[in-house]
């Protein structure tokens, strides 16, 4: 008798530091003929075609509120250009208790609020709990850019933990 077995591939979590300096505003992205690159406050993550969703959680060296903009980039071969699509924009509230993570003292995001776009939000039970994350539909994008903007220019370091599903 034939059997069918369903499996879910295990994806490792990746940590990427982003240094947010004076970038207190949400970026405005336009179509470009050059490959998007990592800039101050932004990180480009290359995603494979097998990924449908990206799970993301954030840690910060400060409890300052963040705005995280997630932009998907797709290649348009007919004009040799890259087209941006805003996938979502979220604001955060950090846990008020710091913890030792990734070799630093960091504050984990305890809740996300979606302001633009679409993502699934999984918040912590309260402001002092950990574990909040978001799930982002990649919508066929080749590159995913995360841009972090602090509410005040604090020079904080933000670590994004990501894994594909």
Long-range contacts (C-beta under 8 A, 24 or more apart in sequence): 8-165, 11-163, 11-164, 11-165, 12-163, 13-161, 13-162, 13-163, 14-45, 14-161, 14-162, 14-163, 15-102, 15-159, 15-160, 15-161, 16-43, 16-45, 16-159, 16-160, 16-162, 17-157, 17-158, 17-159, 18-42, 18-43, 18-146, 18-148, 18-157, 18-158, 18-159, 18-160, 19-155, 19-157, 19-158, 20-66, 20-148, 20-149, 20-150, 20-154, 20-155, 20-156, 20-157, 20-158, 21-153, 21-155, 22-153, 23-147, 23-148, 23-149, 23-150, 24-149, 24-150, 24-151, 24-152, 24-153, 25-149, 26-67, 26-69, 26-89, 26-147, 26-149, 27-69, 27-71, 27-147, 27-149, 29-71, 29-84, 29-86, 29-145, 30-84, 31-76, 31-81, 31-82, 31-83, 31-84, 32-81, 32-82, 32-84, 33-79, 33-80, 33-81, 33-82, 34-82, 35-82, 36-73, 36-82, 36-84, 36-143, 36-145, 41-147, 41-148, 41-149, 42-145, 42-146, 42-147, 42-148, 43-145, 43-146, 43-160, 44-73, 44-143, 44-144, 44-145, 45-143, 45-144, 45-145, 45-146, 45-162, 46-142, 46-143, 47-138, 47-141, 47-142, 47-143, 47-144, 47-164, 48-164, 50-164, 51-138, 51-164, 51-165, 52-137, 52-138, 52-164, 52-165, 53-135, 53-136, 53-137, 53-138, 53-164, 53-165, 54-135, 54-136, 54-138, 54-144, 54-162, 54-163, 54-164, 54-165, 55-133, 55-134, 55-135, 55-136, 55-162, 55-163, 55-164, 55-165, 56-133, 56-134, 56-135, 56-136, 56-146, 56-160, 56-161, 56-162, 57-108, 57-109, 57-131, 57-132, 57-133, 57-134, 57-160, 57-161, 58-92, 58-108, 58-109, 58-148, 58-158, 58-159, 58-160, 58-161, 59-101, 59-102, 59-106, 59-107, 59-108, 59-109, 59-158, 59-159, 59-161, 60-94, 60-106, 60-107, 60-109, 60-156, 60-157, 60-158, 60-159, 61-104, 61-105, 61-106, 61-107, 61-156, 61-157, 61-158, 62-94, 62-107, 62-150, 62-154, 62-156, 63-94, 63-95, 63-96, 63-107, 64-94, 64-150, 64-151, 64-152, 64-154, 64-156, 65-91, 65-92, 65-93, 65-94, 65-150, 65-151, 66-91, 66-92, 66-94, 66-109, 66-148, 66-149, 66-150, 66-151, 66-158, 67-91, 67-92, 67-115, 67-148, 67-149, 67-150, 67-151, 68-92, 68-146, 68-147, 68-148, 68-149, 69-145, 69-146, 69-147, 69-149, 70-117, 70-119, 70-136, 70-144, 70-145, 70-146, 70-147, 71-144, 71-145, 71-147, 72-138, 72-139, 72-140, 72-141, 72-143, 72-144, 72-145, 73-141, 73-142, 73-143, 73-144, 73-145, 74-140, 74-141, 74-142, 75-142, 82-143, 84-145, 85-139, 85-141, 86-116, 86-117, 87-117, 87-118, 87-119, 87-136, 87-137, 87-138, 87-139, 87-141, 87-144, 88-114, 88-116, 88-117, 88-118, 88-119, 88-134, 88-136, 89-114, 89-115, 89-116, 89-117, 90-114, 90-115, 90-119, 90-121, 90-134, 91-115, 93-127, 95-124, 95-127, 95-128, 95-129, 95-130, 96-127, 96-128, 97-128, 99-130, 101-159, 102-159, 104-157, 104-159, 106-159, 108-132, 135-165
